[in-house]
Amino acid sequence: MSPVEPPAELRERIQDELERNRRWEYRLPLYAGIALLVCAAIVVVRVVFLHV
């Protein structure tokens, strides 16, 4: 029994969605770096200005 091939339009939509997901994955390290910088800034502000 052979697998059923999706229609060309559906296959193209799936490929487009996969490409969008791949582009999102490429941006994740940038967002992680920004989040780390924000956390580091919070720690620095607490240590330097709010030491009680």
PQR file of N, CA, C, O and H, with PARSE charges and radii, in Angstrom:
ATOM      1  N   MET A   1       0.848  -1.178   0.000 -0.4000 1.5000
ATOM      2  CA  MET A   1       0.000   0.000   0.000 -0.0000 2.0000
ATOM      3  C   MET A   1       0.897   1.246   0.000  0.5500 1.7000
ATOM      4  O   MET A   1       1.764   1.391   0.862 -0.5500 1.4000
ATOM      5  N   SER A   2       0.688   2.114  -0.943 -0.4000 1.5000
ATOM      6  CA  SER A   2       1.541   3.303  -1.069 -0.0000 2.0000
ATOM      7  C   SER A   2       0.968   4.456  -0.246  0.5500 1.7000
ATOM      8  O   SER A   2      -0.248   4.556  -0.080 -0.5500 1.4000
ATOM      9  H   SER A   2      -0.016   1.996  -1.643  0.4000 1.0000
ATOM     10  N   PRO A   3       1.836   5.322   0.269 -0.5600 1.5000
ATOM     11  CA  PRO A   3       1.341   6.475   1.037  0.2800 2.0000
ATOM     12  C   PRO A   3       0.636   7.470   0.123  0.5500 1.7000
ATOM     13  O   PRO A   3       0.933   7.567  -1.067 -0.5500 1.4000
ATOM     14  N   VAL A   4      -0.280   8.187   0.693 -0.4000 1.5000
ATOM     15  CA  VAL A   4      -1.034   9.169  -0.071 -0.0000 2.0000
ATOM     16  C   VAL A   4      -0.242  10.468  -0.127  0.5500 1.7000
ATOM     17  O   VAL A   4       0.194  10.976   0.906 -0.5500 1.4000
ATOM     18  H   VAL A   4      -0.521   8.108   1.660  0.4000 1.0000
ATOM     19  N   GLU A   5      -0.057  11.006  -1.323 -0.4000 1.5000
ATOM     20  CA  GLU A   5       0.647  12.275  -1.503 -0.0000 2.0000
ATOM     21  C   GLU A   5      -0.337  13.429  -1.309  0.5500 1.7000
ATOM     22  O   GLU A   5      -1.433  13.401  -1.868 -0.5500 1.4000
ATOM     23  H   GLU A   5      -0.411  10.594  -2.162  0.4000 1.0000
ATOM     24  N   PRO A   6       0.040  14.446  -0.522 -0.5600 1.5000
ATOM     25  CA  PRO A   6      -0.860  15.600  -0.383  0.2800 2.0000
ATOM     26  C   PRO A   6      -0.879  16.410  -1.687  0.5500 1.7000
ATOM     27  O   PRO A   6       0.073  16.364  -2.466 -0.5500 1.4000
ATOM     28  N   PRO A   7      -1.942  17.130  -1.909 -0.5600 1.5000
ATOM     29  CA  PRO A   7      -2.005  17.974  -3.117  0.2800 2.0000
ATOM     30  C   PRO A   7      -0.884  19.019  -3.101  0.5500 1.7000
ATOM     31  O   PRO A   7      -0.347  19.348  -2.043 -0.5500 1.4000
ATOM     32  N   ALA A   8      -0.543  19.528  -4.266 -0.4000 1.5000
ATOM     33  CA  ALA A   8       0.570  20.476  -4.400 -0.0000 2.0000
ATOM     34  C   ALA A   8       0.331  21.726  -3.551  0.5500 1.7000
ATOM     35  O   ALA A   8       1.264  22.243  -2.936 -0.5500 1.4000
ATOM     36  H   ALA A   8      -0.979  19.261  -5.126  0.4000 1.0000
ATOM     37  N   GLU A   9      -0.903  22.210  -3.513 -0.4000 1.5000
ATOM     38  CA  GLU A   9      -1.194  23.418  -2.730 -0.0000 2.0000
ATOM     39  C   GLU A   9      -0.945  23.181  -1.244  0.5500 1.7000
ATOM     40  O   GLU A   9      -0.351  24.021  -0.569 -0.5500 1.4000
ATOM     41  H   GLU A   9      -1.661  21.790  -4.013  0.4000 1.0000
ATOM     42  N   LEU A  10      -1.396  22.041  -0.737 -0.4000 1.5000
ATOM     43  CA  LEU A  10      -1.197  21.710   0.668 -0.0000 2.0000
ATOM     44  C   LEU A  10       0.289  21.521   0.961  0.5500 1.7000
ATOM     45  O   LEU A  10       0.781  21.979   1.993 -0.5500 1.4000
ATOM     46  H   LEU A  10      -1.879  21.358  -1.286  0.4000 1.0000
ATOM     47  N   ARG A  11       0.998  20.857   0.070 -0.4000 1.5000
ATOM     48  CA  ARG A  11       2.435  20.646   0.257 -0.0000 2.0000
ATOM     49  C   ARG A  11       3.181  21.981   0.314  0.5500 1.7000
ATOM     50  O   ARG A  11       4.106  22.149   1.108 -0.5500 1.4000
ATOM     51  H   ARG A  11       0.599  20.485  -0.768  0.4000 1.0000
ATOM     52  N   GLU A  12       2.767  22.931  -0.538 -0.4000 1.5000
ATOM     53  CA  GLU A  12       3.409  24.247  -0.545 -0.0000 2.0000
ATOM     54  C   GLU A  12       3.117  25.007   0.746  0.5500 1.7000
ATOM     55  O   GLU A  12       3.998  25.674   1.289 -0.5500 1.4000
ATOM     56  H   GLU A  12       2.016  22.794  -1.183  0.4000 1.0000
ATOM     57  N   ARG A  13       1.878  24.907   1.239 -0.4000 1.5000
ATOM     58  CA  ARG A  13       1.544  25.561   2.507 -0.0000 2.0000
ATOM     59  C   ARG A  13       2.359  24.985   3.658  0.5500 1.7000
ATOM     60  O   ARG A  13       2.823  25.722   4.528 -0.5500 1.4000
ATOM     61  H   ARG A  13       1.163  24.365   0.798  0.4000 1.0000
ATOM     62  N   ILE A  14       2.528  23.674   3.660 -0.4000 1.5000
ATOM     63  CA  ILE A  14       3.320  23.030   4.712 -0.0000 2.0000
ATOM     64  C   ILE A  14       4.772  23.504   4.637  0.5500 1.7000
ATOM     65  O   ILE A  14       5.385  23.796   5.664 -0.5500 1.4000
ATOM     66  H   ILE A  14       2.150  23.076   2.953  0.4000 1.0000
ATOM     67  N   GLN A  15       5.320  23.581   3.426 -0.4000 1.5000
ATOM     68  CA  GLN A  15       6.704  24.050   3.262 -0.0000 2.0000
ATOM     69  C   GLN A  15       6.847  25.489   3.744  0.5500 1.7000
ATOM     70  O   GLN A  15       7.842  25.824   4.387 -0.5500 1.4000
ATOM     71  H   GLN A  15       4.822  23.344   2.592  0.4000 1.0000
ATOM     72  N   ASP A  16       5.863  26.351   3.442 -0.4000 1.5000
ATOM     73  CA  ASP A  16       5.907  27.746   3.889 -0.0000 2.0000
ATOM     74  C   ASP A  16       5.887  27.832   5.414  0.5500 1.7000
ATOM     75  O   ASP A  16       6.620  28.621   6.009 -0.5500 1.4000
ATOM     76  H   ASP A  16       5.055  26.079   2.919  0.4000 1.0000
ATOM     77  N   GLU A  17       5.044  27.016   6.036 -0.4000 1.5000
ATOM     78  CA  GLU A  17       4.970  27.026   7.494 -0.0000 2.0000
ATOM     79  C   GLU A  17       6.275  26.537   8.108  0.5500 1.7000
ATOM     80  O   GLU A  17       6.739  27.093   9.104 -0.5500 1.4000
ATOM     81  H   GLU A  17       4.448  26.375   5.552  0.4000 1.0000
ATOM     82  N   LEU A  18       6.866  25.509   7.528 -0.4000 1.5000
ATOM     83  CA  LEU A  18       8.151  25.028   8.026 -0.0000 2.0000
ATOM     84  C   LEU A  18       9.229  26.099   7.896  0.5500 1.7000
ATOM     85  O   LEU A  18      10.068  26.243   8.786 -0.5500 1.4000
ATOM     86  H   LEU A  18       6.489  25.058   6.719  0.4000 1.0000
ATOM     87  N   GLU A  19       9.214  26.838   6.813 -0.4000 1.5000
ATOM     88  CA  GLU A  19      10.197  27.907   6.619 -0.0000 2.0000
ATOM     89  C   GLU A  19      10.000  29.024   7.642  0.5500 1.7000
ATOM     90  O   GLU A  19      10.975  29.560   8.169 -0.5500 1.4000
ATOM     91  H   GLU A  19       8.533  26.721   6.091  0.4000 1.0000
ATOM     92  N   ARG A  20       8.737  29.380   7.928 -0.4000 1.5000
ATOM     93  CA  ARG A  20       8.477  30.393   8.963 -0.0000 2.0000
ATOM     94  C   ARG A  20       8.979  29.920  10.316  0.5500 1.7000
ATOM     95  O   ARG A  20       9.573  30.703  11.057 -0.5500 1.4000
ATOM     96  H   ARG A  20       7.945  28.945   7.500  0.4000 1.0000
ATOM     97  N   ASN A  21       8.757  28.666  10.650 -0.4000 1.5000
ATOM     98  CA  ASN A  21       9.236  28.123  11.922 -0.0000 2.0000
ATOM     99  C   ASN A  21      10.758  28.145  11.979  0.5500 1.7000
ATOM    100  O   ASN A  21      11.332  28.430  13.030 -0.5500 1.4000
ATOM    101  H   ASN A  21       8.275  28.030  10.047  0.4000 1.0000
ATOM    102  N   ARG A  22      11.408  27.852  10.877 -0.4000 1.5000
ATOM    103  CA  ARG A  22      12.871  27.848  10.833 -0.0000 2.0000
ATOM    104  C   ARG A  22      13.406  29.260  11.062  0.5500 1.7000
ATOM    105  O   ARG A  22      14.389  29.437  11.782 -0.5500 1.4000
ATOM    106  H   ARG A  22      10.941  27.620  10.024  0.4000 1.0000
ATOM    107  N   ARG A  23      12.775  30.265  10.460 -0.4000 1.5000
ATOM    108  CA  ARG A  23      13.209  31.651  10.671 -0.0000 2.0000
ATOM    109  C   ARG A  23      13.039  32.047  12.127  0.5500 1.7000
ATOM    110  O   ARG A  23      13.883  32.761  12.669 -0.5500 1.4000
ATOM    111  H   ARG A  23      11.976  30.121   9.875  0.4000 1.0000
ATOM    112  N   TRP A  24      11.964  31.601  12.776 -0.4000 1.5000
ATOM    113  CA  TRP A  24      11.739  31.892  14.192 -0.0000 2.0000
ATOM    114  C   TRP A  24      12.845  31.264  15.026  0.5500 1.7000
ATOM    115  O   TRP A  24      13.341  31.892  15.962 -0.5500 1.4000
ATOM    116  H   TRP A  24      11.279  31.021  12.336  0.4000 1.0000
ATOM    117  N   GLU A  25      13.242  30.033  14.704 -0.4000 1.5000
ATOM    118  CA  GLU A  25      14.301  29.363  15.461 -0.0000 2.0000
ATOM    119  C   GLU A  25      15.617  30.115  15.352  0.5500 1.7000
ATOM    120  O   GLU A  25      16.395  30.130  16.306 -0.5500 1.4000
ATOM    121  H   GLU A  25      12.840  29.523  13.943  0.4000 1.0000
ATOM    122  N   TYR A  26      15.882  30.735  14.217 -0.4000 1.5000
ATOM    123  CA  TYR A  26      17.131  31.484  14.059 -0.0000 2.0000
ATOM    124  C   TYR A  26      17.155  32.716  14.956  0.5500 1.7000
ATOM    125  O   TYR A  26      18.234  33.164  15.346 -0.5500 1.4000
ATOM    126  H   TYR A  26      15.250  30.723  13.442  0.4000 1.0000
ATOM    127  N   ARG A  27      15.994  33.276  15.294 -0.4000 1.5000
ATOM    128  CA  ARG A  27      15.937  34.470  16.141 -0.0000 2.0000
ATOM    129  C   ARG A  27      15.972  34.135  17.624  0.5500 1.7000
ATOM    130  O   ARG A  27      16.201  35.028  18.440 -0.5500 1.4000
ATOM    131  H   ARG A  27      15.118  32.912  14.977  0.4000 1.0000
ATOM    132  N   LEU A  28      15.756  32.892  17.998 -0.4000 1.5000
ATOM    133  CA  LEU A  28      15.698  32.550  19.420 -0.0000 2.0000
ATOM    134  C   LEU A  28      16.978  32.894  20.182  0.5500 1.7000
ATOM    135  O   LEU A  28      16.872  33.430  21.284 -0.5500 1.4000
ATOM    136  H   LEU A  28      15.570  32.166  17.335  0.4000 1.0000
ATOM    137  N   PRO A  29      18.187  32.620  19.665 -0.5600 1.5000
ATOM    138  CA  PRO A  29      19.388  32.997  20.426  0.2800 2.0000
ATOM    139  C   PRO A  29      19.471  34.501  20.691  0.5500 1.7000
ATOM    140  O   PRO A  29      19.941  34.913  21.752 -0.5500 1.4000
ATOM    141  N   LEU A  30      19.027  35.316  19.754 -0.4000 1.5000
ATOM    142  CA  LEU A  30      19.021  36.764  19.963 -0.0000 2.0000
ATOM    143  C   LEU A  30      18.095  37.123  21.121  0.5500 1.7000
ATOM    144  O   LEU A  30      18.464  37.905  21.997 -0.5500 1.4000
ATOM    145  H   LEU A  30      18.646  34.982  18.892  0.4000 1.0000
ATOM    146  N   TYR A  31      16.899  36.554  21.122 -0.4000 1.5000
ATOM    147  CA  TYR A  31      15.954  36.849  22.207 -0.0000 2.0000
ATOM    148  C   TYR A  31      16.487  36.335  23.545  0.5500 1.7000
ATOM    149  O   TYR A  31      16.297  36.983  24.574 -0.5500 1.4000
ATOM    150  H   TYR A  31      16.599  35.919  20.410  0.4000 1.0000
ATOM    151  N   ALA A  32      17.145  35.191  23.542 -0.4000 1.5000
ATOM    152  CA  ALA A  32      17.721  34.662  24.778 -0.0000 2.0000
ATOM    153  C   ALA A  32      18.810  35.598  25.288  0.5500 1.7000
ATOM    154  O   ALA A  32      18.904  35.836  26.492 -0.5500 1.4000
ATOM    155  H   ALA A  32      17.299  34.665  22.706  0.4000 1.0000
ATOM    156  N   GLY A  33      19.626  36.128  24.393 -0.4000 1.5000
ATOM    157  CA  GLY A  33      20.675  37.066  24.795 -0.0000 2.0000
ATOM    158  C   GLY A  33      20.092  38.333  25.393  0.5500 1.7000
ATOM    159  O   GLY A  33      20.601  38.840  26.393 -0.5500 1.4000
ATOM    160  H   GLY A  33      19.549  35.935  23.415  0.4000 1.0000
ATOM    161  N   ILE A  34      19.029  38.851  24.789 -0.4000 1.5000
ATOM    162  CA  ILE A  34      18.376  40.048  25.323 -0.0000 2.0000
ATOM    163  C   ILE A  34      17.812  39.764  26.711  0.5500 1.7000
ATOM    164  O   ILE A  34      17.937  40.592  27.613 -0.5500 1.4000
ATOM    165  H   ILE A  34      18.616  38.440  23.976  0.4000 1.0000
ATOM    166  N   ALA A  35      17.196  38.606  26.884 -0.4000 1.5000
ATOM    167  CA  ALA A  35      16.628  38.248  28.192 -0.0000 2.0000
ATOM    168  C   ALA A  35      17.730  38.148  29.245  0.5500 1.7000
ATOM    169  O   ALA A  35      17.540  38.589  30.378 -0.5500 1.4000
ATOM    170  H   ALA A  35      17.095  37.934  26.151  0.4000 1.0000
ATOM    171  N   LEU A  36      18.877  37.575  28.886 -0.4000 1.5000
ATOM    172  CA  LEU A  36      19.992  37.484  29.831 -0.0000 2.0000
ATOM    173  C   LEU A  36      20.516  38.868  30.202  0.5500 1.7000
ATOM    174  O   LEU A  36      20.839  39.120  31.363 -0.5500 1.4000
ATOM    175  H   LEU A  36      19.032  37.217  27.965  0.4000 1.0000
ATOM    176  N   LEU A  37      20.602  39.767  29.217 -0.4000 1.5000
ATOM    177  CA  LEU A  37      21.052  41.127  29.512 -0.0000 2.0000
ATOM    178  C   LEU A  37      20.096  41.843  30.460  0.5500 1.7000
ATOM    179  O   LEU A  37      20.533  42.559  31.361 -0.5500 1.4000
ATOM    180  H   LEU A  37      20.340  39.562  28.274  0.4000 1.0000
ATOM    181  N   VAL A  38      18.796  41.652  30.258 -0.4000 1.5000
ATOM    182  CA  VAL A  38      17.811  42.277  31.143 -0.0000 2.0000
ATOM    183  C   VAL A  38      17.957  41.728  32.555  0.5500 1.7000
ATOM    184  O   VAL A  38      17.919  42.489  33.521 -0.5500 1.4000
ATOM    185  H   VAL A  38      18.442  41.071  29.525  0.4000 1.0000
ATOM    186  N   CYS A  39      18.122  40.411  32.686 -0.4000 1.5000
ATOM    187  CA  CYS A  39      18.299  39.809  34.015 -0.0000 2.0000
ATOM    188  C   CYS A  39      19.570  40.320  34.678  0.5500 1.7000
ATOM    189  O   CYS A  39      19.569  40.625  35.871 -0.5500 1.4000
ATOM    190  H   CYS A  39      18.153  39.792  31.901  0.4000 1.0000
ATOM    191  N   ALA A  40      20.656  40.414  33.914 -0.4000 1.5000
ATOM    192  CA  ALA A  40      21.914  40.918  34.466 -0.0000 2.0000
ATOM    193  C   ALA A  40      21.752  42.367  34.908  0.5500 1.7000
ATOM    194  O   ALA A  40      22.270  42.745  35.958 -0.5500 1.4000
ATOM    195  H   ALA A  40      20.657  40.166  32.945  0.4000 1.0000
ATOM    196  N   ALA A  41      21.052  43.181  34.139 -0.4000 1.5000
ATOM    197  CA  ALA A  41      20.838  44.578  34.521 -0.0000 2.0000
ATOM    198  C   ALA A  41      20.040  44.674  35.815  0.5500 1.7000
ATOM    199  O   ALA A  41      20.328  45.518  36.664 -0.5500 1.4000
ATOM    200  H   ALA A  41      20.631  42.874  33.286  0.4000 1.0000
ATOM    201  N   ILE A  42      19.045  43.815  35.968 -0.4000 1.5000
ATOM    202  CA  ILE A  42      18.248  43.825  37.202 -0.0000 2.0000
ATOM    203  C   ILE A  42      19.128  43.482  38.388  0.5500 1.7000
ATOM    204  O   ILE A  42      19.043  44.132  39.430 -0.5500 1.4000
ATOM    205  H   ILE A  42      18.811  43.130  35.279  0.4000 1.0000
ATOM    206  N   VAL A  43      19.969  42.472  38.244 -0.4000 1.5000
ATOM    207  CA  VAL A  43      20.860  42.069  39.336 -0.0000 2.0000
ATOM    208  C   VAL A  43      21.822  43.200  39.671  0.5500 1.7000
ATOM    209  O   VAL A  43      22.039  43.497  40.846 -0.5500 1.4000
ATOM    210  H   VAL A  43      20.038  41.944  37.397  0.4000 1.0000
ATOM    211  N   VAL A  44      22.398  43.832  38.666 -0.4000 1.5000
ATOM    212  CA  VAL A  44      23.343  44.934  38.916 -0.0000 2.0000
ATOM    213  C   VAL A  44      22.654  46.088  39.632  0.5500 1.7000
ATOM    214  O   VAL A  44      23.211  46.643  40.579 -0.5500 1.4000
ATOM    215  H   VAL A  44      22.222  43.591  37.711  0.4000 1.0000
ATOM    216  N   VAL A  45      21.472  46.451  39.202 -0.4000 1.5000
ATOM    217  CA  VAL A  45      20.762  47.548  39.862 -0.0000 2.0000
ATOM    218  C   VAL A  45      20.453  47.195  41.295  0.5500 1.7000
ATOM    219  O   VAL A  45      20.602  48.042  42.176 -0.5500 1.4000
ATOM    220  H   VAL A  45      21.021  46.000  38.432  0.4000 1.0000
ATOM    221  N   ARG A  46      20.033  45.987  41.560 -0.4000 1.5000
ATOM    222  CA  ARG A  46      19.713  45.585  42.937 -0.0000 2.0000
ATOM    223  C   ARG A  46      20.959  45.595  43.805  0.5500 1.7000
ATOM    224  O   ARG A  46      20.905  46.046  44.949 -0.5500 1.4000
ATOM    225  H   ARG A  46      19.913  45.298  40.845  0.4000 1.0000
ATOM    226  N   VAL A  47      22.079  45.108  43.289 -0.4000 1.5000
ATOM    227  CA  VAL A  47      23.302  45.028  44.083 -0.0000 2.0000
ATOM    228  C   VAL A  47      23.890  46.412  44.321  0.5500 1.7000
ATOM    229  O   VAL A  47      24.305  46.728  45.437 -0.5500 1.4000
ATOM    230  H   VAL A  47      22.123  44.741  42.360  0.4000 1.0000
ATOM    231  N   VAL A  48      23.928  47.239  43.280 -0.4000 1.5000
ATOM    232  CA  VAL A  48      24.596  48.529  43.400 -0.0000 2.0000
ATOM    233  C   VAL A  48      23.743  49.559  44.117  0.5500 1.7000
ATOM    234  O   VAL A  48      24.249  50.277  44.979 -0.5500 1.4000
ATOM    235  H   VAL A  48      23.591  46.983  42.374  0.4000 1.0000
ATOM    236  N   PHE A  49      22.474  49.650  43.788 -0.4000 1.5000
ATOM    237  CA  PHE A  49      21.650  50.732  44.306 -0.0000 2.0000
ATOM    238  C   PHE A  49      20.768  50.326  45.494  0.5500 1.7000
ATOM    239  O   PHE A  49      20.350  51.193  46.261 -0.5500 1.4000
ATOM    240  H   PHE A  49      22.062  49.067  43.087  0.4000 1.0000
ATOM    241  N   LEU A  50      20.484  49.072  45.658 -0.4000 1.5000
ATOM    242  CA  LEU A  50      19.537  48.676  46.700 -0.0000 2.0000
ATOM    243  C   LEU A  50      20.187  47.827  47.783  0.5500 1.7000
ATOM    244  O   LEU A  50      19.492  47.086  48.478 -0.5500 1.4000
ATOM    245  H   LEU A  50      20.824  48.367  45.034  0.4000 1.0000
ATOM    246  N   HIS A  51      21.498  47.917  47.943 -0.4000 1.5000
ATOM    247  CA  HIS A  51      22.132  47.142  49.006 -0.0000 2.0000
ATOM    248  C   HIS A  51      21.752  47.755  50.349  0.5500 1.7000
ATOM    249  O   HIS A  51      22.011  48.923  50.639 -0.5500 1.4000
ATOM    250  H   HIS A  51      22.062  48.519  47.379  0.4000 1.0000
ATOM    251  N   VAL A  52      21.123  46.901  51.148 -0.4000 1.5000
ATOM    252  CA  VAL A  52      20.590  47.404  52.428 -0.0000 2.0000
ATOM    253  C   VAL A  52      21.364  46.767  53.566  0.5500 1.7000
ATOM    254  O   VAL A  52      21.086  47.045  54.733 -0.5500 1.4000
ATOM    255  H   VAL A  52      20.912  45.952  50.913  0.4000 1.0000
TER
END
